Amino acid sequence: QVQLVESGGGLVQPGGSLRLSCEASGFTFSDGSMSWYRQAPGKEREWVGYIANNGLSTSYAPAVKGRFTMSRDNAKNTVYLQMNRLKDEDPAIYYCWTSMSPNSWGQGTQVIVSS
């Protein structure tokens, strides 16, 4: 049974930083790519970024490119999202996703940006 457990969200001031984590289980983590998505109230879920199974390739949505960085630790079955220079348009619930089980989603972790 695939499980994805996101953590690390919270309240941060504009311009601040947060690091999100997603711990995965129930599949061979190193076999699959991982992505982060986010969903703001009243909006569709949107893709944020991608990292290849070996961590050597990443890509990001234009809205976060240059501010957000994905990394992964295959020994810990964990993917990370380092978010810097957070803006007013970044608040959302953030979810991780795995190519190994496309229909599986965790509970997400909420990011709030407010002064």
C-alpha positions as CSV (number, residue, x, y, z in Angstrom):
1,Q,0.0,0.0,0.0
2,V,1.5,3.3,-1.2
3,Q,1.7,6.0,1.5
4,L,2.9,9.5,1.0
5,V,3.2,11.7,4.1
6,E,4.0,15.4,3.7
7,S,5.3,17.6,6.4
8,G,7.1,20.9,7.0
9,G,4.4,23.3,6.2
10,G,3.5,26.3,8.4
11,L,3.3,30.1,8.6
12,V,6.0,32.2,7.1
13,Q,6.4,35.8,6.3
14,P,6.7,37.0,2.7
15,G,10.3,36.5,1.5
16,G,10.8,33.7,4.0
17,S,11.7,30.0,3.5
18,L,10.3,26.6,4.3
19,R,11.4,23.1,3.5
20,L,8.8,20.5,2.9
21,S,9.3,16.8,3.2
22,C,7.5,13.8,1.8
23,E,8.2,10.4,3.2
24,A,7.1,7.5,0.9
25,S,6.4,3.9,1.6
26,G,4.8,0.9,0.0
27,F,6.9,0.9,-3.2
28,T,10.5,1.0,-4.4
29,F,11.1,4.7,-4.0
30,S,14.2,4.8,-6.1
31,D,12.4,3.4,-9.1
32,G,10.0,6.4,-9.6
33,S,10.1,10.0,-10.3
34,M,8.5,12.4,-7.8
35,S,6.6,15.6,-8.1
36,W,5.2,18.3,-5.9
37,Y,1.8,19.8,-6.6
38,R,-0.1,22.5,-4.8
39,Q,-3.8,23.5,-4.4
40,A,-4.9,26.9,-3.2
41,P,-8.5,27.5,-2.0
42,G,-10.9,27.7,-5.0
43,K,-8.2,26.7,-7.5
44,E,-7.3,23.6,-9.4
45,R,-4.4,21.5,-8.2
46,E,-1.2,22.6,-10.1
47,W,2.1,21.0,-10.7
48,V,5.1,22.6,-9.0
49,G,8.1,20.6,-9.8
50,Y,9.6,17.2,-10.8
51,I,12.6,15.2,-9.9
52,A,13.9,12.1,-11.7
53,N,14.3,8.8,-9.8
54,N,18.0,9.3,-9.5
55,G,17.8,13.0,-8.6
56,L,19.8,14.1,-11.6
57,S,17.1,15.9,-13.4
58,T,14.6,18.4,-12.2
59,S,12.1,20.8,-13.7
60,Y,9.8,23.5,-12.3
61,A,6.7,25.4,-13.0
62,P,7.5,29.0,-14.2
63,A,5.9,30.5,-11.1
64,V,8.4,28.9,-8.8
65,K,11.5,28.4,-11.0
66,G,14.5,30.0,-9.4
67,R,12.9,30.0,-5.9
68,F,12.0,26.4,-5.3
69,T,14.4,23.4,-5.4
70,M,13.6,19.8,-5.2
71,S,15.9,17.1,-3.9
72,R,15.5,13.5,-2.8
73,D,17.2,11.0,-0.5
74,N,16.6,7.5,-1.8
75,A,18.1,6.0,1.3
76,K,15.4,7.7,3.4
77,N,12.6,7.3,0.8
78,T,12.1,11.1,1.1
79,V,11.7,13.9,-1.3
80,Y,12.1,17.6,-0.3
81,L,10.9,20.9,-1.6
82,Q,13.0,23.9,-0.5
83,M,11.0,27.0,-0.9
84,N,12.8,30.4,-0.8
85,R,11.5,33.9,-1.3
86,L,8.0,32.9,-0.6
87,K,5.3,35.1,-2.1
88,D,1.7,35.9,-1.5
89,E,0.7,33.6,-4.4
90,D,2.4,30.6,-2.8
91,P,0.0,29.7,0.0
92,A,-1.6,26.3,-0.7
93,I,-1.7,22.8,0.4
94,Y,1.3,21.1,-1.0
95,Y,1.2,17.4,-2.1
96,C,3.8,15.0,-3.3
97,W,3.2,12.5,-6.1
98,T,5.0,9.5,-7.4
99,S,5.0,8.1,-10.9
100,M,4.9,4.6,-9.3
101,S,1.3,5.1,-8.1
102,P,-0.3,8.0,-10.0
103,N,-3.6,7.8,-8.1
104,S,-2.1,8.0,-4.7
105,W,-2.0,11.2,-2.7
106,G,-1.1,12.1,0.8
107,Q,-2.9,14.5,3.1
108,G,-0.8,17.4,2.1
109,T,0.9,20.0,4.2
110,Q,-0.4,23.6,4.4
111,V,1.8,26.6,3.6
112,I,0.6,30.0,4.8
113,V,2.4,33.2,3.8
114,S,1.4,36.2,5.8
115,S,3.0,39.2,7.5
